[in-house]
Amino acid sequence: MRGFLLGLLFIFSLSVSAQSLSKSNFNQLKKMEDSMKIYGRKMIMEKTASQRFIADSVFIRMLVRSLKTPYSFNYPFDSLQTVSNIYAPDSTFRIFSWQFTRDDDYYRQRGAIQMKTADGSLKLFPLLDMSDFTKAPQDSIRTGQNWIGAIYYGIVMKTFNNKKYYTLLGFDDNNMRSTKKWIEVLTFNENGKPVFGGPYFTVLKDSLNASTTPARYCMEYKKQGNARMNYDKDMDMIVYDHLVSESNEPSKAYTLIPDGDYQGFKWDNGKWIQIDKIFNYKLNDGQAPVPAPLKDATGKSNESKLMQQSEKNRESQRPSRPQSPSNKQRKQDEESY
């Protein structure tokens, strides 16, 4: 019996060893990562769009080349500060995402999904941002070939009817007037290919929501509005700022700013159900730790506070050189709530 157990232990140790990076491959990836860091910075910091585009193209080729190293899935690439690299909670895949900036009014995302494979070979799905070619990005189910781009900073895994659903939280600089944050449900079809979006949201009908059943959820707000969106583990909800127009023009997303209230989404029977007043939903004692709201109890706007918030946002200065939000902004998002 003892010999049998020792045999099992030996086989298990061989299996673990076979599924890990060798020391030589690890060192090789470390050297490649050092070179990738240079181009990762250049694709953000170079002065001209053409220089940034060249650096972006070189970086993509270097990333793919490095991922072809056996068992590269186990290498963290954690020194690539201009690229988001997050693993699924069950470690079945990870997503790389970053941003190309032509100017202050043109931002497009790049991305790739790397799957974990038993033999350490590369299984990669490129993500091509096709946001330019749709007027209704919330209303369609998509593949990696016509992806709605975002820099992802969070993944929430849920299950329903024995199927896994991966909810992605993403950031998009969008344009010079507004910023977007996305909630995107990722699944994998019977062929193992990624599918983005689907009938996974039930949204309240109001002036900010064109559809009550979007394929993905978008929160768009005024540039430098500092609206937050993140998953709260204790509440088991996606929590985000409620927005109000500072000029009473809710149809113009670039006028929307946080008003001190919070909304959220709760997973229930395979859908994210929108909660209008999140702390009313969670707490009944009225002691929710929220900032001073821009509306009173009746829903009437406090004009002086609204103007103060608007002026605070207006004073925020954009950097003179285009920068990626994948480091600073993603860190803020991850630390929210």
C-alpha positions in Angstrom: 0.0 0.0 0.0 2.8 2.4 0.9 4.6 1.6 -2.4 1.3 2.3 -4.3 1.0 5.7 -2.6 4.6 6.6 -3.3 4.0 5.7 -6.9 1.0 7.9 -7.2 3.0 10.8 -5.5 5.8 10.3 -8.1 3.4 10.4 -11.0 1.7 13.5 -9.6 5.0 15.2 -9.2 5.9 14.4 -12.8 2.5 15.8 -14.0 3.0 19.0 -12.1 6.5 19.4 -13.4 5.4 18.8 -16.9 2.8 21.5 -16.6 5.2 24.2 -15.5 7.8 26.5 -17.0 11.3 25.2 -17.2 14.0 27.3 -15.8 15.5 28.0 -19.2 12.1 29.0 -20.7 11.4 31.3 -17.7 14.7 33.0 -18.2 14.0 33.4 -21.9 10.7 35.0 -21.2 12.2 37.3 -18.7 14.6 38.6 -21.3 11.8 39.0 -23.8 9.7 40.8 -21.3 12.6 43.3 -20.7 12.6 44.1 -24.4 8.8 44.3 -24.5 8.8 46.9 -21.7 10.7 49.3 -24.0 8.1 49.1 -26.7 5.3 49.0 -24.2 6.4 52.4 -23.0 7.0 53.7 -26.5 3.5 52.9 -27.8 2.2 55.2 -25.0 4.9 57.8 -24.7 6.3 58.5 -28.2 5.5 62.0 -29.4 3.9 61.2 -32.8 1.1 58.9 -33.7 3.2 57.2 -36.3 5.9 56.4 -33.8 3.3 55.0 -31.3 1.8 52.9 -34.1 5.2 51.4 -35.0 5.9 50.6 -31.4 2.5 49.1 -31.0 3.0 46.8 -34.0 6.4 45.7 -32.8 5.0 45.0 -29.3 2.3 42.8 -30.7 4.8 40.7 -32.7 7.0 40.4 -29.6 4.1 39.4 -27.4 2.9 36.6 -29.8 6.5 35.4 -30.1 6.9 35.2 -26.4 3.6 33.4 -25.8 4.7 30.6 -28.2 7.2 29.6 -25.5 5.9 26.3 -23.9 3.8 26.9 -20.8 4.0 30.7 -21.2 0.6 30.8 -19.6 2.3 30.4 -16.2 4.6 33.5 -16.8 3.0 36.6 -15.2 4.4 39.4 -17.4 3.9 41.6 -14.3 6.4 44.3 -15.2 4.5 45.3 -18.4 3.0 48.4 -16.8 1.2 49.7 -19.9 -0.6 46.4 -20.6 -3.5 44.9 -18.5 -3.0 41.2 -17.9 -5.6 39.5 -15.8 -6.4 35.9 -15.2 -9.8 34.3 -15.0 -10.7 33.3 -11.4 -10.5 29.6 -12.4 -7.2 30.1 -14.3 -8.6 28.7 -17.6 -7.6 31.8 -19.5 -6.1 35.3 -19.3 -6.7 38.5 -21.2 -4.1 41.0 -22.4 -5.5 44.4 -23.3 -4.1 47.8 -23.9 -4.7 51.0 -25.8 -3.5 52.8 -28.9 -3.8 56.5 -28.9 -3.7 58.5 -32.1 -4.7 61.8 -30.5 -6.9 63.1 -27.7 -10.0 62.2 -29.7 -9.0 58.8 -31.0 -8.5 55.8 -28.7 -8.6 52.2 -29.8 -8.0 49.0 -27.8 -5.9 46.0 -28.6 -6.3 42.6 -26.9 -5.8 38.8 -26.9 -7.1 35.9 -24.9 -4.6 33.2 -24.0 -6.1 29.8 -23.1 -4.5 27.4 -20.7 -3.6 24.2 -22.5 -2.6 20.8 -21.1 0.5 20.5 -23.2 1.7 24.1 -22.8 1.1 25.0 -26.5 -0.2 28.4 -27.5 -4.0 28.8 -28.0 -4.6 32.5 -28.6 -7.6 34.5 -29.7 -6.8 38.0 -31.0 -9.3 40.7 -30.2 -9.9 43.3 -32.9 -11.6 46.6 -31.9 -14.4 47.3 -34.3 -16.1 50.0 -32.3 -15.8 52.4 -35.3 -18.2 50.3 -37.3 -21.3 50.2 -35.1 -23.7 52.8 -33.9 -25.2 50.5 -31.3 -22.4 48.6 -29.5 -24.7 47.6 -26.6 -27.1 45.7 -28.8 -25.0 42.9 -30.4 -23.4 39.6 -29.6 -19.8 39.6 -30.9 -16.7 37.5 -31.4 -13.1 38.4 -31.0 -13.1 39.5 -34.7 -15.6 42.4 -34.1 -14.9 43.1 -30.4 -16.0 46.2 -28.6 -12.7 47.3 -27.2 -11.8 47.9 -23.6 -8.9 47.7 -21.2 -10.0 45.1 -18.7 -9.3 45.6 -15.0 -11.6 42.9 -13.5 -13.2 39.5 -14.1 -16.1 38.1 -12.1 -17.0 34.4 -12.6 -20.5 33.2 -12.1 -22.3 29.9 -12.9 -25.8 29.1 -14.1 -27.1 25.7 -15.2 -23.6 24.3 -14.9 -22.2 26.9 -17.4 -19.5 29.4 -16.5 -20.0 33.1 -17.2 -17.1 35.5 -17.0 -18.1 39.2 -16.5 -15.4 41.6 -17.6 -15.1 45.2 -16.3 -13.4 47.4 -18.8 -12.2 51.0 -19.4 -12.3 53.0 -22.6 -10.9 56.5 -22.9 -13.4 56.9 -25.8 -12.7 60.5 -27.0 -11.8 64.0 -25.7 -15.2 64.7 -24.2 -16.3 61.4 -22.5 -15.0 58.2 -21.0 -16.7 54.8 -21.1 -16.7 51.8 -18.7 -18.1 48.5 -19.8 -19.7 45.4 -18.2 -19.2 42.6 -20.7 -20.2 38.9 -20.2 -17.7 36.5 -21.9 -18.7 32.9 -22.6 -17.1 30.2 -24.7 -19.2 28.3 -27.3 -19.2 24.6 -28.1 -16.1 25.0 -30.2 -14.2 26.7 -27.4 -14.3 30.1 -29.0 -15.0 33.3 -27.1 -18.4 35.0 -27.4 -18.9 38.5 -26.1 -22.3 39.7 -24.9 -25.7 38.2 -24.7 -29.1 38.4 -22.9 -27.5 38.7 -19.5 -28.7 42.1 -18.4 -32.0 43.4 -17.1 -31.8 47.2 -16.9 -34.2 49.8 -15.6 -35.8 52.1 -18.1 -34.6 55.7 -17.7 -33.1 58.6 -19.6 -29.7 57.0 -19.7 -30.7 53.5 -20.9 -31.9 53.1 -24.5 -32.7 49.4 -24.0 -33.8 47.4 -21.0 -32.1 44.3 -22.3 -28.7 45.3 -23.7 -26.1 42.7 -24.8 -23.5 44.6 -22.7 -23.7 47.5 -20.3 -22.0 50.9 -20.9 -21.5 53.7 -18.4 -20.4 56.8 -20.3 -19.6 60.0 -18.5 -17.8 63.3 -18.7 -14.1 63.2 -19.3 -12.3 63.4 -15.9 -15.6 62.7 -14.2 -13.9 60.0 -12.1 -16.9 57.7 -12.1 -16.3 54.4 -10.4 -17.4 50.9 -11.3 -16.1 47.7 -9.6 -17.2 44.4 -8.1 -17.8 44.4 -4.4 -17.0 40.9 -3.0 -18.8 41.5 0.3 -22.0 42.7 -1.3 -21.5 40.2 -4.2 -22.5 43.0 -6.6 -21.1 45.2 -9.3 -21.2 48.7 -7.8 -21.0 51.9 -9.8 -21.7 55.7 -9.5 -25.1 57.0 -10.4 -24.8 59.8 -13.0 -26.6 63.0 -13.5 -26.3 65.7 -16.1 -24.7 68.9 -14.9 -26.6 70.8 -17.6 -29.9 68.9 -17.4 -29.1 67.3 -20.8 -28.9 63.5 -19.9 -28.8 62.6 -23.6 -25.3 64.2 -23.8 -23.0 61.7 -22.1 -20.2 64.3 -21.8 -22.3 66.2 -19.3 -22.8 63.3 -16.9 -21.1 63.3 -13.6 -21.5 61.3 -10.3 -24.1 62.6 -8.0 -23.2 60.8 -4.8 -25.7 57.9 -5.1 -24.7 54.4 -6.2 -26.3 51.8 -8.5 -25.4 48.2 -9.1 -26.0 44.8 -10.7 -26.8 41.6 -8.8 -26.4 38.2 -10.4 -29.7 36.2 -10.3 -30.7 33.2 -12.4 -28.1 33.8 -15.1 -28.7 37.6 -15.4 -27.3 40.8 -14.0 -30.3 42.6 -12.5 -29.9 46.4 -12.1 -30.5 47.8 -8.6 -31.4 51.4 -8.7 -30.6 52.5 -5.1 -27.9 50.1 -4.1 -27.5 51.0 -0.4 -31.3 51.1 0.1 -31.2 47.6 -1.3 -28.3 46.4 0.9 -28.9 48.4 4.1 -32.1 49.3 5.9 -30.7 51.5 8.7 -29.9 54.5 6.5 -26.3 54.5 7.5 -24.8 53.8 4.1 -21.3 55.3 3.8 -21.9 57.5 0.7 -20.6 61.0 -0.1 -22.9 64.0 0.2 -25.4 63.5 -2.7 -26.1 66.1 -5.4 -29.8 65.4 -5.0 -32.0 65.7 -1.9 -34.4 63.0 -0.7 -37.1 64.0 -3.2 -34.7 63.7 -6.1 -34.4 67.5 -6.7 -30.9 68.6 -7.7 -28.9 70.6 -5.3 -27.7 73.3 -7.7 -24.8 74.7 -5.6 -23.3 71.2 -5.1 -23.9 70.3 -8.7 -22.0 73.4 -9.8 -19.2 72.7 -7.3 -18.8 69.2 -8.7 -18.9 70.5 -12.2 -16.2 73.0 -11.5 -14.0 70.4 -9.8 -14.3 68.2 -12.9 -13.5 71.1 -15.1 -10.3 72.0 -13.2 -9.0 68.5 -13.9 -6.3 68.8 -16.6 -5.7 66.2 -19.2 -2.0 65.3 -19.7 -0.4 67.0 -22.7 0.8 63.7 -24.1 -1.7 60.8 -24.6 -1.3 58.2 -21.8 -2.8 54.8 -21.2 -5.2 54.4 -18.4 -4.2 50.8 -18.0 -1.8 51.6 -15.1 -3.1 54.7 -13.2 -6.8 54.4 -14.0 -6.9 50.6 -13.7 -5.2 50.9 -10.3 -7.9 53.4 -9.2 -10.6 51.1 -10.5 -9.2 48.1 -8.7 -9.0 50.0 -5.4 -12.5 51.4 -5.6 -15.0 50.2 -3.0 
